[in-house]
Amino acid sequence: LIFCATEGGPVAGVFSLESGVSVHSFRGASSTPQGLVLTDTNLFVAQATSPHISIFQLHQTVASARCSAPKINDASEPITCITSTHNGQRFLIGGGAQGSLFVWSLPDGRLLRAVQAHFHPVTSLAVSDADAIVASAAKDGSICTWSLAELVSAAPSPPPPLSSCNEHTLAVTQLAFAAENLLVSVSRDRTARLWRPAPSEPPGAAPTPSLAVVSLPSAATCAVIP
């Protein structure tokens, strides 16, 4: 099966890969780019038309719950992209249109952390296979990595990023971990870059340099790591 949604479309669909036939649909699921997360029991949709994430049970057609960013001046920050952890206790991670990074616990949708991660809208998120590192990227080309354990801790102050990478000159369109500590980024600046995020940068440290750069014939919008 393949799950898909369109920005501005009213329905998310489930299709058979063998026949291409629609087998199920979710109403009111107008997704942002990189705005779908599928777990064993739920589909999470970052809504393109409202500042919240709709939570669908897989056997239902309408959302059963939703989670939102905290309100500032009576308005919630729109969610631009989401991802989730892979193992054990599940967390949902979202990026905001004002550069915030959010972490919710699953399945209750309780907001655990909000961090001002970037100065521009968050465009992509990735979580390492062991759920140790969260990577976030923004429209200005900046990339930050974070300790998931620190993000979900009960510490009152938000944690600083583990590392930052600032070599892209235009928006980062996709992040993907090639290994637990190897991060690939692609950008509208027509490059793909490979990074090894530092375990933890001291305050004032220089941004982490990329390990390799690949020039692309056109602006890349997505990437898949086999």
Solvent accessible surface area in square Angstrom, and as a share of the most:
residue,aa,sasa,rsa
1,L,128,0.64
2,I,84,0.43
3,F,50,0.21
4,C,55,0.33
5,A,29,0.23
6,T,87,0.51
7,E,117,0.53
8,G,57,0.54
9,G,13,0.12
10,P,100,0.63
11,V,65,0.38
12,A,2,0.01
13,G,9,0.09
14,V,4,0.02
15,F,67,0.28
16,S,22,0.14
17,L,130,0.65
18,E,174,0.78
19,S,75,0.48
20,G,50,0.48
21,V,90,0.52
22,S,65,0.42
23,V,82,0.47
24,H,48,0.21
25,S,40,0.26
26,F,1,0.01
27,R,140,0.51
28,G,49,0.47
29,A,0,0.00
30,S,7,0.05
31,S,6,0.04
32,T,18,0.10
33,P,91,0.57
34,Q,63,0.28
35,G,1,0.01
36,L,52,0.26
37,V,14,0.08
38,L,87,0.43
39,T,13,0.08
40,D,123,0.64
41,T,91,0.53
42,N,19,0.10
43,L,1,0.01
44,F,3,0.01
45,V,0,0.00
46,A,0,0.00
47,Q,13,0.06
48,A,39,0.30
49,T,105,0.61
50,S,35,0.23
51,P,52,0.32
52,H,25,0.11
53,I,0,0.00
54,S,6,0.04
55,I,11,0.06
56,F,1,0.00
57,Q,65,0.29
58,L,55,0.27
59,H,138,0.61
60,Q,62,0.28
61,T,48,0.28
62,V,73,0.42
63,A,45,0.35
64,S,60,0.39
65,A,53,0.41
66,R,156,0.57
67,C,7,0.04
68,S,43,0.28
69,A,4,0.03
70,P,56,0.35
71,K,150,0.63
72,I,112,0.57
73,N,144,0.74
74,D,133,0.69
75,A,60,0.47
76,S,17,0.11
77,E,9,0.04
78,P,64,0.40
79,I,3,0.01
80,T,35,0.20
81,C,1,0.01
82,I,9,0.05
83,T,25,0.15
84,S,13,0.08
85,T,2,0.01
86,H,89,0.40
87,N,85,0.44
88,G,74,0.71
89,Q,124,0.55
90,R,68,0.25
91,F,20,0.08
92,L,0,0.00
93,I,0,0.00
94,G,0,0.00
95,G,0,0.00
96,G,0,0.00
97,A,32,0.25
98,Q,111,0.50
99,G,0,0.00
100,S,12,0.08
101,L,0,0.00
102,F,4,0.02
103,V,0,0.00
104,W,1,0.01
105,S,6,0.04
106,L,19,0.09
107,P,120,0.76
108,D,95,0.49
109,G,14,0.14
110,R,147,0.53
111,L,60,0.30
112,L,44,0.22
113,R,22,0.08
114,A,45,0.35
115,V,10,0.06
116,Q,113,0.50
117,A,14,0.11
118,H,7,0.03
119,F,190,0.79
120,H,84,0.38
121,P,41,0.26
122,V,1,0.01
123,T,36,0.21
124,S,0,0.00
125,L,11,0.06
126,A,10,0.08
127,V,11,0.06
128,S,0,0.00
129,D,96,0.50
130,A,65,0.51
131,D,19,0.10
132,A,52,0.40
133,I,21,0.11
134,V,0,0.00
135,A,0,0.00
136,S,0,0.00
137,A,0,0.00
138,A,0,0.00
139,K,121,0.51
140,D,59,0.30
141,G,1,0.01
142,S,20,0.13
143,I,0,0.00
144,C,14,0.08
145,T,0,0.00
146,W,6,0.02
147,S,20,0.13
148,L,10,0.05
149,A,72,0.56
150,E,75,0.34
151,L,0,0.00
152,V,42,0.24
153,S,46,0.30
154,A,109,0.84
155,A,51,0.40
156,P,132,0.83
157,S,75,0.48
158,P,79,0.50
159,P,16,0.10
160,P,99,0.62
161,P,50,0.32
162,L,22,0.11
163,S,1,0.01
164,S,23,0.15
165,C,0,0.00
166,N,82,0.42
167,E,62,0.28
168,H,8,0.04
169,T,106,0.62
170,L,96,0.48
171,A,13,0.10
172,V,0,0.00
173,T,15,0.08
174,Q,36,0.16
175,L,4,0.02
176,A,18,0.14
177,F,25,0.10
178,A,48,0.37
179,A,43,0.33
180,E,63,0.28
181,N,47,0.24
182,L,40,0.20
183,L,0,0.00
184,V,25,0.15
185,S,0,0.00
186,V,8,0.04
187,S,0,0.00
188,R,118,0.43
189,D,25,0.13
190,R,137,0.50
191,T,19,0.11
192,A,16,0.13
193,R,37,0.13
194,L,50,0.25
195,W,0,0.00
196,R,124,0.45
197,P,2,0.01
198,A,30,0.24
199,P,115,0.72
200,S,77,0.50
201,E,39,0.18
202,P,90,0.56
203,P,139,0.88
204,G,87,0.84
205,A,40,0.31
206,A,82,0.64
207,P,64,0.40
208,T,15,0.09
209,P,92,0.58
210,S,24,0.15
211,L,98,0.49
212,A,47,0.36
213,V,74,0.42
214,V,86,0.50
215,S,95,0.61
216,L,49,0.24
217,P,126,0.79
218,S,65,0.42
219,A,41,0.32
220,A,18,0.14
221,T,79,0.46
222,C,90,0.54
223,A,28,0.22
224,V,132,0.76
225,I,61,0.31
226,P,165,1.04
